[in-house]
């Protein structure tokens, strides 16, 4: 499933995403695995149910996680993957794509790029209408840029990539009241906007490049809400408008969302009278499917795979994921006034030798084998393998090697204390690192303690943040604050967009650069990936490889696992597909073939 932006994954994502540990879109070959383990070949890309859809059917979706969902129906203000799933039936992304994420005509809007003039023209589909009956307009295309770039809205999505739009930085910094680089060829009530860029980038032809926004917001409905109040308002929490086949009819905060057909939708008639998405705990998810309570499950914990695989009325669907998990070291802070990361924290972790050693001490392969049932493999890079041309196979990541880890520390001058229990800094000082590990399921504590013991083998003293795991919502608040000095490293996971550019994750101005690692060389390498010269695929691949080799050496981020997306689907469901080329009409074509779950 393509994504036009990045999301923090929740704790029950389908595969082991390190701190999630154990919980949780071409031609792709199978991977080996045990009889009870998943593999890409064992998961169906789509479920082809040839039965006829019944009239007025209902679809029940399990949203598997152990914390309440945020429930923000505005992608500019939302940061976690669960919200993106909840938004999907209402219409989210602007563009249709091929299975390899290239933007094509036929979506909610079409895109026309002009290299000579360095512009993009985005034109709305004829007849596109909000669920209150008002037409979608050019102003609705522009308004997401205001939400994202105006600090008063408190969006986390303003990036160096978007600053490539003429005038957006001045608007963001309060130097201009409007965005000079976005104009309306037919006026604000027309159907298109024109965006003027400073330079063209190779990812612009792909969904998810980050250099323009791929969403729309109802300006007429949101304009009177104070910017600071928008994220918590009923307009984006309880009563959001929709332009897709379904609209939200009821929200039980943090627990469930009910959808009904959008009466102003002008596409194919929706096959369902109602969709309900409900939060289900990781501990009870498998039993809930066994009891036939749900038709589809999102974010199933990988520990449940052997049980769910045995349920004869469910089909195991999935694909390569756009997700990767990681360890990030806290090396600085995010300067909100300047909108940039500053690597200034006083910590032994400023030494890359210590970071490298900690990476080599992690037994990620063993953890995946024990807990993840084939749904996760150790990562070599922060670029997911979906992007075959971008992921550098010569970069090996950090496989377990205690001997090498100890050797690195020995050479860097980290001597053992008198008891040979822990090491001291090269300056002879004792140190203890605080690990901000997220809760996820019953195994999360065990896995976190496992890694703490692994680090102890190389003499690194580690303790959990406040001596316990941290829930996802609290973790997100700490990360997005950007200035918490009480933790030294954390584990997280990203569900990345459908272009492999790393600019929005690790640039100097990226709010999502949670470790705040930034150097002039990193900036140069990231710029090279998205430079005009990199429109040549060979040039861009070379730039991707150089970036990965640098990140491997610096170890500011330790990639831990890649994963498979896994969605159990009941056999009464019609039209289910995990392909990347599912368009705006996708949810309208989902149906069920019987009154109740099989």
Secondary structure, DSSP 8 states (H G I E B T S, - for coil): ---SS-EE--TT-SS--GGG-S------------TTS--GGGSBSB----S---TTEEEEEEEE-SS-------TTT--BHHHHHHHGGG---S-EE-TT-BEESSSSEEEEEETTTTEEEEEE-TT-B-TTS-B--HHHHHHHHHHHH-GGG--S---TTGGGBTTHHHHHTTS-SS-TTEE-TT-TTSSEEEEEBSS--GGGGBTT-SSS------HHHHTTS-GGGGGGSHHHHTS---SSSEEEEEEETTTEEEEEE-TT--SS--SEEEEEEEEE-TTTHHHHHHTT--SEEES--GGGHHHHHT-TTEEEEEEEEEEEEEEEE---EEETTTTEEE----SGGGSHHHHHHHHHT--HHHHHHHHSTTSEEE-SSSS-TTSTTTS-TT-------HHHHHHHHHHHT--B-TTSSSBB-TTS-B--EEEE-B--STTHHHHHHHHHHHHHHTT--EEEGGGS-B-HHHHHHHHHH----S-SEEEEEEE--SS---HHHHSTT-TT-TT----HHHHHHHHHHTSGGGGSHHHHHHHHHHHHHHHHHH-SEEEEEEEEEEEEEETTEES-B--TT--TTGGGG-EESSSS--
